[in-house]
């Protein structure tokens, strides 16, 4: 009976040792077959999840019922801040920017520089410019206003051959790179001949600095007009020699009757040019009737 009992005890120890051996082999197979997971926490920190098994509880971790418990350090949460840039009407001006960081970590946003726009304010309901990452997604909406485009100028001058201005100067305006066209003006008694030596071209583009187009004119010979003064009796017969008045076209003239012996001035003949008017290109006749 004692021998049988000793054999039973050795068998129990053998069985127990075999079970422990099987458990150890299973543990190493499990460790080899399951590599630690890597979890990307954020652009600021990347942590690797570590599978930790307590040696003191190995018998509990791998028991006869094949139950397995694995404790892993949780990775730090990674969350986003989306930065939008819009105009006053809510239209997107540039592509959205996405920031990532750990929950609780601070973030700071500097408004981007956008051509022809300037940062004005945060949109209603926007997350703050300076804040902390939180679980989920935050949206920071920056509102920009249009910057007026500076106007550039081209001055247009009209001068005679001596450089004296003969008509008021004009100014063309536009934006840098925009095209302009300057046209010679009609100036009374002058005709356009050429551009000044230092003039900007008649057609060109606006630049950052002012430009000047200078048109040079020469004076036209003054057009002459004439008025013939004629003196007749009531029958239309000439009773004195004609007289001639001359002057530049457009200037005023005034014809007057003269004293003629034995005659008295009566009136200006019907159909005659008026006694007072302006010279025209050509000749007119003023006829005075005497009786």
C-alpha positions, 0 to 999 in steps of 0.5 A, a space after each residue: 500500500 505504501 509503495 502504491 502511495 509513493 508511486 501515486 505521489 511521484 505521478 502527481 508531481 510528474 503530471 504537475 511538472 508536465 503541466 508547468 512545462 506545457 504552460 511555459 512553452 505556451 507562454 513563449 509561443 504566445 510571446 513570439 506570435 504576438 508582437 507588441 502593437 505600436 500606436 501612433 499617439 500624435 505628431 508630438 509623441 509616438 508610443 509603443 504599447 508594451 504587453 506586460 505579464 506579471 511573473 508572480 501570477 503566471 499560474 493565474 495568467 495561464 491556468 487549466 481553463 486556458 484563460 489569458 489576461 494581458 495588461 497594456 499601457 494605453 497610448 496617449 490620445 491624438 487629436 486635431 485642430 483644423 485651421 480654416 482661412 475664409 473671407 468676409 463671405 465665408 469663402 475659403 481662401 487657402 487650403 485648410 491646415 491640420 494640427 495634431 497633438 496630445 490631449 491637454 497639450 497647448 497649441 498656438 496658431 499664427 494667422 497666415 499671410 495671404 496676398 491682398 488680404 489681412 487677418 481681421 478676426 475669429 469667426 463666430 463659434 471658432 475655437 481660440 487661437 491659443 488653446 489646448 488639444 482636446 478629445 475630438 476635432 477643434 476648428 479655428 476659423 480665421 476671417 480675412 478682409 480684402 486689402 484695397 489694391 493700390 492705384 498707380 498713375 500715368 500723367 498725360 501732358 500736352 505741351 508746345 515745342 517750347 515745353 509750355 502746357 497748352 491744355 490741362 494735364 490728365 491722369 490715368 489710373 490702374 493697378 500694377 501690371 494693368 494696361 493703359 492707353 494715352 491719346 493725344 487731345 484736340 487742342 485748339 490752334 495746335 496739332 499733335 506732332 510727336 512724343 517728348 524725348 523723355 515721355 513714357 509710351 502711349 501704350 504700356 503698363 502701370 508700374 509701381 512708380 508714376 509715369 508721364 506721357 508727354 504729347 508735343 504740339 505745334 501751333 497751327 497757322 491762324 486761319 484768317 477770315 474777312 468781311 467786306 463792307 459795301 455801301 450802296 444806295 436804295 437802288 443797289 448802286 455802289 456809292 463808295 469804295 468797299 472796305 475790308 476787315 480781316 481777322 482770325 477765324 473765331 474772332 469778333 468783327 464789327 462793321 460800321 457805316 461811313 459818312 458819304 457826302 450827300 447820303 445818309 445811312 438807312 439800314 443794313 441790306 436784306 440778306 446781308 451778313 450782320 454788322 457784328 459777328 465772328 470771322 469765319 473761314 472765308 469772306 462775308 459781305 455786310 451791305 449798308 444801304 443809304 438814301 
